[in-house]
Amino acid sequence: MNQGGGEVNQEPKIASAPVSWGVIEIPDWGYQMNVERVLSEASSLGLSAMEAGPEGFLPEDPDEVSSMLDKYDLGLVGGFVPAVLHEPDMREEQLSLVEKRAEFFATAGADMLILAAFPNSDDFGQMVDLDDEAWKELFESIPRVEEIVSRYGLTVALHSHYGTVVERDDQLWRFLEGCDMGLCLDTAHLVIGGSDPLEVAEKAADRVKLVHLKDVDTELARQMANRDISFKEAAQRGAFLPLGDGDVDVARLLELLEKAEYRGWYVLEQDNVVETEPEEGGGPVNDVRKSLKFLESRV
């Protein structure tokens, strides 16, 4: 595997994310594994790169981040950046935060910024519905984000996500119809939102700039979408699964992306809750290995 150039027959760019090892921004999620162990295990699998994970997981100095990743022969995809973009009074402050992270990622050698349009609330997981005026404000903010990210030589992709203002299927298509920003196609969060990942891959292939791959138990995803169970409880109960173990037709999805000549990152991102530090050679790395084997057999 390599990080490749632009040729059509290049090898796929395969990465993972710290959340596959249970490392996440959400408080009280579970045991947060050490950065050196996560990177060491990712490297041992032959992955090309990692996403940054929550702020504080990697060093604060981007040059130090580059050195750390080089030690494990890993690149940096970029990272998840939440921003409230539909509140005009918050716009400049939030755009400054986006710029801060864009500068960090670019200096550390990344090529992506993964944007999440967050609600103006500390209650992660609520269902959010924007009115027409708020959608208008969101769409006015998006070109500003694109301009910032472009200045740092990065590609931006909007991540439709549980608990954000772009979660449900109707919200996803309103976003896609209302602007030209790229999309992070996340198989599980699309299912949670009531979307069909295959339909998105077919109808919006030209918008897909990043792919987050994880399989999903659709019944648990439904309960999560209805707020019958929390995001953490869903993860604990196995809502997010290694590729091939759930209800998403990942093989067909990969065929559709290949047909559309998708050449971006495939990020193996299985949201895990780790209760205690796993024994050496055990724990989440085995699920990542299983997903990697599935992916490599089909791309």
C-alpha positions in Angstrom: 0.0 0.0 0.0 1.1 3.6 -0.5 -0.4 7.1 -0.5 -0.2 7.1 -4.2 -0.4 9.6 -7.0 -3.2 10.4 -9.3 -3.2 7.4 -11.7 -6.4 5.5 -12.1 -4.7 2.1 -11.3 -3.0 3.3 -8.1 -3.3 1.2 -5.0 -6.1 2.3 -2.6 -5.2 4.7 0.2 -6.2 3.0 3.4 -6.1 4.6 6.8 -7.7 4.2 10.2 -8.8 6.5 13.1 -8.2 6.6 16.8 -11.9 5.9 17.5 -11.3 2.4 16.1 -9.2 2.0 19.3 -11.8 3.7 21.5 -10.2 7.1 21.5 -12.9 9.8 21.1 -13.8 13.4 22.2 -17.0 12.3 24.2 -16.4 12.5 28.0 -16.7 9.2 30.0 -16.6 7.1 26.8 -14.3 4.5 28.1 -10.6 3.8 28.5 -8.5 6.0 26.3 -5.6 4.0 24.8 -2.1 5.5 24.7 -1.1 7.3 21.5 2.1 5.3 21.1 0.3 2.0 21.3 -2.4 3.0 18.9 0.1 4.2 16.3 2.3 1.2 16.8 -0.6 -1.2 16.2 -1.8 0.8 13.2 1.7 0.6 11.7 1.9 -3.1 12.4 -1.1 -3.7 10.2 0.5 -1.8 7.3 -1.9 1.1 7.2 -0.8 4.1 5.3 -2.1 6.8 7.6 -4.2 7.8 10.6 -6.8 10.5 11.3 -5.9 12.9 14.1 -8.5 11.9 16.6 -9.6 14.3 19.4 -7.5 17.3 20.2 -5.0 16.3 22.8 -4.5 12.8 21.4 -1.6 13.8 19.2 1.0 16.4 20.3 0.0 20.1 20.2 3.0 20.9 18.0 2.3 19.8 14.3 6.0 19.3 13.7 6.1 16.9 16.6 3.1 15.2 15.1 4.9 14.7 11.8 7.9 13.3 13.6 5.8 10.9 15.7 3.9 9.6 12.7 7.2 9.2 10.7 8.5 7.0 13.5 5.7 4.6 12.7 5.8 5.1 8.9 2.3 6.7 9.0 0.9 9.7 7.3 -1.9 12.0 8.5 -5.2 12.1 6.7 -6.5 15.1 8.6 -9.2 15.3 11.3 -12.7 16.0 12.5 -13.5 19.6 13.1 -16.9 20.5 14.7 -18.1 24.0 14.0 -21.4 25.9 14.6 -22.0 27.5 11.2 -25.7 28.4 11.1 -25.5 31.1 13.9 -24.4 34.4 12.4 -23.3 35.8 15.8 -20.9 32.9 16.1 -19.6 32.7 12.5 -16.3 34.6 12.9 -15.3 32.8 16.1 -16.1 29.4 14.6 -14.4 30.2 11.3 -11.3 31.1 13.3 -11.4 27.7 15.0 -11.7 26.0 11.6 -8.6 28.0 10.4 -6.6 27.1 13.5 -7.2 23.4 12.8 -6.6 23.8 9.1 -3.2 25.3 9.8 -2.4 22.5 12.2 -3.4 19.7 9.8 -1.5 21.3 6.9 1.6 21.9 8.9 1.5 18.3 10.1 1.3 17.0 6.5 -2.4 16.2 6.2 -4.5 16.6 3.1 -8.1 16.7 4.5 -10.3 18.6 6.9 -13.4 16.8 7.9 -16.1 19.3 8.8 -19.1 18.6 11.1 -21.9 21.2 11.3 -22.6 21.2 15.0 -25.6 22.5 16.8 -25.2 25.3 19.3 -25.6 23.0 22.3 -23.5 21.0 24.7 -26.1 18.2 24.5 -24.4 15.9 22.0 -27.0 13.5 20.6 -30.1 15.7 20.4 -32.1 15.7 17.1 -31.6 19.1 15.4 -33.8 20.7 12.9 -32.8 24.0 11.3 -35.3 26.4 10.0 -35.0 28.0 6.6 -33.1 31.0 7.9 -30.6 28.8 9.7 -30.0 26.8 6.5 -29.4 30.0 4.7 -26.8 31.0 7.3 -25.2 27.6 7.0 -24.9 27.9 3.3 -23.4 31.4 3.6 -20.7 30.0 6.0 -19.8 27.1 3.7 -17.9 29.1 1.0 -16.0 30.8 3.8 -14.9 27.4 5.2 -13.9 26.3 1.7 -11.8 29.4 1.2 -10.0 28.9 4.5 -9.3 25.3 3.9 -8.2 25.9 0.3 -5.6 28.5 1.5 -3.9 25.7 3.4 -3.9 23.3 0.5 -6.5 20.9 2.1 -9.6 19.3 0.8 -12.7 19.8 2.9 -15.6 17.2 3.3 -18.8 17.6 5.3 -19.4 14.6 7.6 -23.1 13.9 8.0 -23.2 12.7 11.6 -25.4 11.7 14.4 -26.2 14.7 16.6 -25.3 17.3 14.0 -27.5 19.5 11.9 -26.8 17.2 8.9 -27.9 13.8 10.2 -31.1 12.6 8.6 -31.6 11.7 4.9 -33.6 14.8 4.2 -30.9 17.0 5.7 -28.2 15.2 3.8 -29.9 15.9 0.4 -30.7 19.5 1.4 -27.0 20.0 2.1 -26.0 18.4 -1.2 -28.5 20.4 -3.2 -27.7 23.7 -1.5 -23.9 23.9 -1.9 -20.9 22.3 -3.7 -18.9 21.2 -0.7 -17.4 17.7 -0.8 -18.9 14.9 1.3 -17.4 12.4 3.8 -19.4 9.2 3.1 -19.6 7.4 6.4 -21.4 4.1 6.0 -22.7 3.9 9.6 -23.8 7.5 10.1 -25.7 7.4 6.8 -27.6 4.4 8.0 -28.3 6.0 11.4 -29.7 9.0 9.5 -32.0 6.8 7.4 -29.9 7.1 4.2 -28.8 4.3 1.9 -25.0 4.4 1.5 -25.3 2.7 -1.9 -27.8 5.4 -3.1 -25.5 8.1 -1.9 -22.5 6.5 -3.6 -24.5 6.3 -6.9 -26.2 9.7 -6.9 -23.5 11.8 -5.2 -20.3 10.0 -6.3 -18.7 13.2 -7.6 -19.1 14.8 -4.2 -17.4 12.1 -2.2 -14.0 13.3 -1.1 -13.5 10.9 1.9 -14.9 7.5 2.9 -15.3 6.3 6.5 -15.9 2.5 6.4 -17.5 0.5 9.2 -20.3 -2.0 9.1 -23.4 -1.6 11.2 -26.2 -3.4 12.9 -29.3 -1.7 11.4 -31.6 -2.5 14.3 -29.2 -0.8 16.8 -28.7 2.0 14.3 -32.5 2.5 14.2 -32.7 2.6 18.0 -30.0 5.1 18.1 -31.7 7.2 15.4 -34.9 7.2 17.5 -32.9 8.2 20.6 -34.0 5.0 22.3 -30.3 4.3 23.1 -27.3 6.6 23.3 -24.4 6.7 20.9 -22.2 5.1 23.6 -24.7 2.4 24.4 -25.1 1.6 20.8 -21.3 1.2 20.4 -21.1 -0.9 23.6 -23.8 -3.2 22.2 -22.0 -3.7 18.9 -23.8 -1.3 16.6 -20.5 -0.7 14.8 -18.9 -3.8 13.4 -15.9 -5.0 11.3 -16.5 -4.9 7.6 -18.5 -7.9 6.5 -20.1 -8.5 9.9 -23.0 -6.2 9.6 -25.9 -5.2 7.4 -24.2 -2.8 5.0 -23.4 -4.2 1.5 -19.8 -2.8 1.7 -18.6 -4.9 -1.2 -21.2 -3.3 -3.5 -20.4 0.1 -2.1 -16.8 -0.4 -3.0 -17.8 -1.4 -6.5 -19.8 1.8 -7.0 -17.0 3.9 -5.7 -14.5 2.1 -8.0 -16.8 2.6 -10.9 -16.9 6.4 -10.1 -13.1 6.3 -10.0 -13.0 7.4 -6.4 -9.3 7.8 -5.5 -9.5 9.3 -2.0 -8.9 7.8 1.4 -10.7 4.7 2.8 -10.6 5.2 6.5 -11.4 2.2 8.7 -13.3 3.9 11.5 -15.2 1.5 13.8 -16.5 3.3 16.8 -15.4 1.2 19.8 -15.8 1.5 23.6 -12.7 0.1 25.4 -13.4 -0.6 29.0 -9.8 -1.4 30.2 -6.4 -1.6 28.6 -6.3 -4.7 26.3 -3.6 -7.3 26.7 -0.8 -6.9 24.2 -2.0 -8.2 20.8 -5.6 -8.1 21.9 -8.4 -5.6 21.8 -9.5 -3.3 18.9 -6.5 -4.0 16.7 -8.1 -7.4 15.8 -11.3 -5.7 14.5 -9.2 -3.3 12.4 -7.2 -6.2 11.1 -10.4 -8.0 10.1 -11.8 -4.9 8.3 -8.5 -4.3 6.5 -8.4 -7.9 5.2 -12.0 -7.5 3.9 -11.2 -4.2 2.2 -7.9 -5.3 0.7 -9.7 -8.4 -0.8 -12.1 -6.1 -2.7 -10.1 -3.1 -3.9 
